[in-house]
Amino acid sequence: MVGIEETLNTSGWGSLYGYVVPERIYKDLTNQILNPDHILAKIGLMAWGAGLRAKGVSQYSKTILSPVTQIRNVTTAAAFAMAQGNIGKGANIFDSLRLVRDDILSKSSDEVLEAEVREIQDMLIQGAGFKQNTSASGFEALLGKKASDIKGLKTVSKGVKLAEKTYTGGDDIWKIYNYKFEISKLNNAMASASPTQKFSYLTKDLADFEKTQLKNAMENMTPAEVAKKYQELIKDRAASTVRENVPNYNKAPDII
């Protein structure tokens, strides 16, 4: 009769022998993984990388480098504003266009406007879980190196980077518009609300301990400081609404 110690040693499972696990875990435990230095693994990784890069080039050319897609990106995003009921005097689409245009062309000499664009963009991407990498263009990411390191591509890279900023600007136009409209709606709604109602609505997404800390802090503030804090909370709420209802690639992980 085979002893239990001998069974454990020959089963290959050691102390896990005899345990029942979900099928997914069983597959993870029994999958064979090639050594990354193995020739087959290297060939597989090279093929996979080439396929992903080809896919990236295809998608990049059909979106960033396509004038039709650029136009469609801006015009169809107007539907998000309509869906939110953001039509009327709450915001001015031409202000959004001007801000985005100046940002794309780097023509704004007004530091206040530049700061406003940066603030709005930061508000709209914070909390999404991912940060934008503005140090390199998508074109350079596809190349796997800086365009300036490749002879003859520096000029091309400038044009491509402008196309990328324009594509991002297409999203920003309506995000900024909706953001300002949401702030306007909230200010109108909060005008007749009591301090308790304001605090309850604007902090409803916060954890209980965060609400308690904020409430205690606001009790020691001057009226002017309290009013300023409520404006910050209104901006946070407006940004959250836009992030959830005007989706774009900012909310997608880098791998996607």
C-alpha positions as CSV (number, residue, x, y, z in Angstrom):
1,M,0.0,0.0,0.0
2,V,1.4,3.4,-1.0
3,G,2.0,5.7,2.0
4,I,0.6,9.2,2.0
5,E,4.1,10.8,2.0
6,E,5.0,8.8,-1.1
7,T,1.8,9.9,-2.8
8,L,2.5,13.6,-2.0
9,N,6.0,13.3,-3.4
10,T,5.0,11.6,-6.7
11,S,1.8,13.5,-7.4
12,G,3.7,16.7,-8.3
13,W,1.3,18.8,-6.2
14,G,3.0,18.5,-2.8
15,S,0.8,19.8,0.0
16,L,-1.9,20.9,-2.5
17,Y,-2.6,17.2,-3.4
18,G,-6.3,16.4,-2.8
19,Y,-7.6,20.0,-2.8
20,V,-10.4,20.9,-5.2
21,V,-10.0,24.3,-6.9
22,P,-11.9,26.3,-9.5
23,E,-11.2,25.4,-13.1
24,R,-9.6,28.8,-13.8
25,I,-7.1,28.3,-11.0
26,Y,-6.4,24.7,-12.2
27,K,-5.6,26.0,-15.7
28,D,-3.3,28.7,-14.2
29,L,-1.5,26.0,-12.2
30,T,-1.1,23.6,-15.1
31,N,-0.3,26.1,-18.0
32,Q,3.2,25.4,-19.4
33,I,5.3,28.6,-19.6
34,L,8.2,28.7,-21.9
35,N,11.5,30.2,-20.6
36,P,11.6,33.7,-22.0
37,D,15.1,33.0,-23.3
38,H,13.9,29.9,-25.3
39,I,14.1,30.4,-29.1
40,L,10.4,29.6,-29.5
41,A,9.4,32.2,-26.9
42,K,11.6,34.9,-28.5
43,I,10.0,34.1,-32.0
44,G,6.5,34.2,-30.5
45,L,7.1,37.5,-28.7
46,M,8.6,39.1,-31.9
47,A,5.6,38.0,-33.9
48,W,3.2,39.2,-31.3
49,G,4.9,42.6,-31.0
50,A,4.9,43.0,-34.8
51,G,1.2,42.2,-35.0
52,L,0.4,44.6,-32.2
53,R,2.4,47.4,-33.9
54,A,0.7,46.7,-37.3
55,K,-2.7,46.9,-35.5
56,G,-1.6,50.1,-33.8
57,V,-0.5,51.7,-37.1
58,S,-3.8,50.7,-38.7
59,Q,-5.9,52.2,-35.9
60,Y,-3.7,55.3,-35.7
61,S,-4.0,56.1,-39.4
62,K,-7.8,55.6,-39.3
63,T,-8.2,57.9,-36.4
64,I,-5.5,60.5,-35.7
65,L,-4.4,60.9,-39.4
66,S,-7.9,60.8,-40.9
67,P,-9.5,64.2,-41.5
68,V,-13.0,62.6,-41.8
69,T,-12.6,61.0,-38.4
70,Q,-11.3,64.2,-36.9
71,I,-14.4,66.0,-38.1
72,R,-16.7,63.2,-36.9
73,N,-15.0,63.2,-33.5
74,V,-16.0,66.8,-32.9
75,T,-19.5,66.8,-34.5
76,T,-20.8,63.6,-33.0
77,A,-19.6,64.5,-29.5
78,A,-22.3,67.2,-29.5
79,A,-24.7,64.4,-28.8
80,F,-23.3,64.0,-25.3
81,A,-24.1,67.7,-24.6
82,M,-27.7,67.1,-25.9
83,A,-28.1,63.9,-23.8
84,Q,-27.1,65.9,-20.7
85,G,-29.5,68.7,-21.5
86,N,-26.6,71.1,-21.8
87,I,-28.1,73.4,-24.4
88,G,-28.7,77.0,-23.8
89,K,-27.0,79.8,-21.8
90,G,-25.0,77.6,-19.4
91,A,-21.8,77.7,-21.4
92,N,-20.5,79.1,-24.7
93,I,-19.2,76.6,-27.3
94,F,-17.1,79.4,-28.9
95,D,-15.2,79.9,-25.7
96,S,-14.4,76.2,-25.7
97,L,-13.3,76.4,-29.3
98,R,-11.1,79.4,-28.6
99,L,-9.4,77.8,-25.6
100,V,-8.7,74.5,-27.5
101,R,-7.5,76.3,-30.6
102,D,-5.0,78.4,-28.6
103,D,-3.9,75.4,-26.7
104,I,-3.3,73.3,-29.9
105,L,-1.5,76.1,-31.7
106,S,0.3,77.3,-28.6
107,K,-0.8,80.8,-29.5
108,S,-2.3,81.9,-26.2
109,S,-0.3,84.7,-24.6
110,D,-2.7,85.0,-21.8
111,E,-1.4,83.1,-18.8
112,V,-4.8,83.1,-17.2
113,L,-6.3,81.3,-20.2
114,E,-3.4,78.8,-20.3
115,A,-3.9,78.1,-16.6
116,E,-7.6,77.7,-17.1
117,V,-7.1,75.1,-19.9
118,R,-4.6,73.2,-17.7
119,E,-6.9,73.3,-14.7
120,I,-9.9,72.0,-16.7
121,Q,-7.9,69.2,-18.3
122,D,-6.5,68.2,-14.9
123,M,-10.0,68.2,-13.4
124,L,-11.4,66.1,-16.1
125,I,-8.7,63.4,-16.1
126,Q,-8.1,63.1,-12.3
127,G,-9.9,60.3,-10.7
128,A,-10.0,58.3,-13.9
129,G,-7.2,56.2,-12.6
130,F,-4.7,56.9,-15.4
131,K,-2.4,59.8,-16.3
132,Q,-1.7,61.1,-19.7
133,N,1.8,60.8,-21.0
134,T,2.5,64.0,-22.9
135,S,6.3,63.5,-23.1
136,A,6.0,61.4,-26.2
137,S,3.6,61.2,-29.1
138,G,1.6,58.2,-30.1
139,F,3.7,58.2,-33.3
140,E,6.9,57.9,-31.3
141,A,5.3,55.1,-29.2
142,L,4.6,53.1,-32.4
143,L,8.2,53.7,-33.6
144,G,9.5,52.6,-30.2
145,K,11.9,55.6,-30.1
146,K,11.9,59.4,-30.4
147,A,11.4,60.7,-33.9
148,S,14.4,63.0,-33.4
149,D,16.6,59.9,-33.2
150,I,15.5,58.8,-36.7
151,K,17.0,60.8,-39.6
152,G,14.4,62.5,-41.7
153,L,11.4,61.9,-39.4
154,K,11.7,65.1,-37.2
155,T,9.6,67.2,-39.5
156,V,7.1,64.4,-40.0
157,S,6.8,64.0,-36.3
158,K,5.9,67.7,-35.8
159,G,3.0,67.3,-38.2
160,V,1.8,64.1,-36.6
161,K,2.0,65.6,-33.2
162,L,-0.2,68.5,-34.3
163,A,-2.7,65.9,-35.6
164,E,-2.7,64.2,-32.2
165,K,-3.2,67.5,-30.4
166,T,-6.1,68.3,-32.8
167,Y,-7.7,64.9,-32.2
168,T,-7.4,65.4,-28.4
169,G,-8.8,68.9,-28.9
170,G,-11.8,67.5,-30.6
171,D,-12.7,65.8,-27.3
172,D,-11.7,68.8,-25.2
173,I,-14.1,71.1,-27.0
174,W,-17.1,69.3,-25.7
175,K,-15.6,68.3,-22.4
176,I,-14.8,71.9,-21.6
177,Y,-18.3,73.0,-22.8
178,N,-20.1,70.3,-20.7
179,Y,-17.8,71.0,-17.7
180,K,-18.7,74.7,-17.7
181,F,-22.4,74.0,-18.3
182,E,-22.5,71.5,-15.4
183,I,-20.9,74.1,-13.1
184,S,-23.5,76.6,-14.2
185,K,-26.3,74.1,-13.5
186,L,-25.0,73.3,-10.1
187,N,-24.5,76.9,-9.1
188,N,-28.1,77.6,-10.1
189,A,-29.4,74.6,-8.2
190,M,-27.3,75.3,-5.1
191,A,-28.4,79.0,-4.9
192,S,-31.6,78.1,-3.2
193,A,-30.3,75.0,-1.2
194,S,-29.5,75.1,2.5
195,P,-25.9,74.5,3.7
196,T,-27.0,71.0,4.8
197,Q,-28.4,70.2,1.4
198,K,-25.4,71.6,-0.4
199,F,-23.0,69.6,1.7
200,S,-25.1,66.4,1.4
201,Y,-25.3,66.5,-2.4
202,L,-21.8,67.6,-3.2
203,T,-20.1,65.1,-0.9
204,K,-22.3,62.1,-1.6
205,D,-19.5,60.2,-3.2
206,L,-17.0,60.7,-0.4
207,A,-16.4,58.1,2.3
208,D,-18.0,58.8,5.7
209,F,-14.6,59.6,7.4
210,E,-13.8,62.0,4.5
211,K,-17.2,63.8,5.0
212,T,-16.5,64.1,8.7
213,Q,-13.1,65.5,8.2
214,L,-14.3,68.0,5.6
215,K,-17.3,69.0,7.8
216,N,-15.1,69.7,10.8
217,A,-12.6,71.6,8.7
218,M,-15.4,73.8,7.2
219,E,-16.8,74.6,10.6
220,N,-13.5,76.4,11.3
221,M,-13.5,78.4,8.1
222,T,-14.5,82.0,7.4
223,P,-17.7,82.5,5.3
224,A,-15.5,83.4,2.3
225,E,-13.4,80.2,2.8
226,V,-16.6,78.2,3.0
227,A,-17.9,79.7,-0.2
228,K,-14.6,79.0,-1.9
229,K,-14.7,75.3,-0.7
230,Y,-18.2,74.9,-2.1
231,Q,-17.0,76.2,-5.5
232,E,-14.3,73.5,-5.4
233,L,-16.8,70.9,-4.5
234,I,-19.0,72.1,-7.4
235,K,-16.1,71.8,-9.8
236,D,-15.3,68.3,-8.6
237,R,-19.0,67.3,-9.0
238,A,-19.1,68.8,-12.5
239,A,-15.9,67.1,-13.6
240,S,-17.1,63.8,-12.2
241,T,-20.4,64.1,-14.3
242,V,-18.4,64.9,-17.4
243,R,-16.0,62.0,-16.9
244,E,-18.9,59.6,-16.5
245,N,-21.0,60.9,-19.4
246,V,-18.5,62.2,-22.0
247,P,-16.3,59.1,-22.4
248,N,-13.0,59.1,-24.3
249,Y,-9.6,57.3,-24.3
250,N,-8.5,59.1,-21.1
251,K,-10.4,56.4,-19.1
252,A,-8.9,53.5,-20.9
253,P,-5.7,51.8,-19.6
254,D,-2.5,52.4,-21.5
255,I,-2.5,48.8,-22.8
256,I,-5.8,49.4,-24.6
